[in-house]
């Protein structure tokens, strides 16, 4: 009798474990609005270029829903939803357009799809992302420029062509009284421009709250003005 009971317990444990494993392997589909994929990679763009990505959105709930609007984290991204009202199981497309403008480097704009379910009035949110790398026409290094109070007083910034065949600095300045900048033109045969940046710690203390930025004006048509942040670390 004891042997039969033991065998029944063992069989129950194995069947329970199998059911649990099957439940864990079952795909977790949200019972609301979801996207086929939440992130789209646009690859590499040059400045001022544009690119599009299409997201497929599907209503996985058992009630109708309505897409109210789409918010973006930057003005560089726009979107169009082909159909706002979705019945249960219905799908639509959201076309997102990214405009590189004068941005540079890795960009990850977010799109917030706001929608309402028929059985509840509050706004729900679905987050979508674009990833893109923007190649600038010219490189600026280092960026930002960092000074250590009491240690550093001078830094050199190198401006060199990247996508563009050449670049020319027209003027450069900083509105903060503690920072002065001088343009050093390239030698014959060179394409790199230098900015000699001098930091005056005595003028920093009385203007600590002011933002320090370098404004670099160039002849580049895609990014005529570039800003370089200046940071000062305490001793």
CORZIPE-V705438 format. One record per pair of residues at least 12 apart in sequence whose ideal C-beta (glycine too) atoms are under 6 Angstrom apart, sorted by sequence separation. I is the first residue (numbers start at 0). GAP is how many residues later the second one is. D is the distance in whole Angstrom. If there is no record, write none. Layout:
BEGIN
I/GAP/D ; I/GAP/D
END
This chain:
BEGIN
183/12/6 ; 39/13/4 ; 80/13/5 ; 111/13/6 ; 112/13/4 ; 66/14/5 ; 168/14/5 ; 180/14/5 ; 181/14/4 ; 212/14/5 ; 213/14/4 ; 78/15/6 ; 79/15/5 ; 95/15/6 ; 111/15/6 ; 180/16/5 ; 212/16/6 ; 66/17/4 ; 78/17/5 ; 109/17/6 ; 110/17/4 ; 140/17/5 ; 65/18/6 ; 179/18/5 ; 211/18/4 ; 65/19/5 ; 77/19/5 ; 109/19/6 ; 139/19/5 ; 34/20/5 ; 35/20/4 ; 178/20/6 ; 64/21/5 ; 76/21/5 ; 107/21/6 ; 108/21/5 ; 138/21/5 ; 34/22/6 ; 177/22/5 ; 63/23/5 ; 75/23/5 ; 107/23/5 ; 137/23/5 ; 138/23/5 ; 171/23/6 ; 32/24/6 ; 137/24/5 ; 168/24/5 ; 75/25/6 ; 106/25/5 ; 165/25/6 ; 177/25/4 ; 32/26/6 ; 33/26/6 ; 61/26/5 ; 135/26/6 ; 136/26/5 ; 137/26/6 ; 176/26/5 ; 177/26/4 ; 58/27/4 ; 105/27/6 ; 136/27/4 ; 134/28/6 ; 203/28/6 ; 30/29/6 ; 31/29/6 ; 58/29/6 ; 137/29/4 ; 29/30/6 ; 30/30/5 ; 103/30/5 ; 160/30/5 ; 176/30/6 ; 28/31/6 ; 58/31/5 ; 102/31/5 ; 32/32/6 ; 76/32/4 ; 78/32/6 ; 97/32/6 ; 103/32/4 ; 159/32/4 ; 57/33/4 ; 178/33/5 ; 180/33/6 ; 97/34/6 ; 99/34/5 ; 157/34/6 ; 158/34/4 ; 175/34/6 ; 56/35/5 ; 73/35/5 ; 72/36/5 ; 175/36/4 ; 55/37/6 ; 56/37/6 ; 72/37/5 ; 155/38/6 ; 156/38/4 ; 53/39/5 ; 54/39/4 ; 71/39/5 ; 173/40/5 ; 53/41/5 ; 69/41/6 ; 70/41/4 ; 154/42/5 ; 172/42/6 ; 51/43/6 ; 52/43/5 ; 69/43/5 ; 153/44/5 ; 171/44/5 ; 51/45/5 ; 68/45/5 ; 67/46/5 ; 152/46/5 ; 170/46/5 ; 50/47/5 ; 67/47/6 ; 169/47/4 ; 66/48/5 ; 49/49/5 ; 168/49/6 ; 64/50/5 ; 65/50/5 ; 48/51/5 ; 166/51/5 ; 167/51/4 ; 178/51/6 ; 47/52/6 ; 64/52/5 ; 144/52/6 ; 146/52/4 ; 148/52/6 ; 46/53/5 ; 166/53/6 ; 62/54/6 ; 63/54/4 ; 44/55/5 ; 46/55/6 ; 62/55/4 ; 41/56/6 ; 62/56/5 ; 163/56/6 ; 54/73/6 ; 32/82/5 ; 136/83/5 ; 148/83/6 ; 136/85/5 ; 142/85/5 ; 143/85/4 ; 144/85/5 ; 145/85/5 ; 146/85/5 ; 147/85/5 ; 148/85/5 ; 149/85/5 ; 148/86/5 ; 44/87/6 ; 143/87/5 ; 41/88/6 ; 43/89/5 ; 44/89/5 ; 45/89/5 ; 46/89/6 ; 37/90/6 ; 38/90/4 ; 39/90/6 ; 40/90/5 ; 41/90/4 ; 46/90/6 ; 43/91/6 ; 32/93/5 ; 34/93/6 ; 45/117/5 ; 101/121/4 ; 47/174/5 ; 46/175/4 ; 46/176/6
END
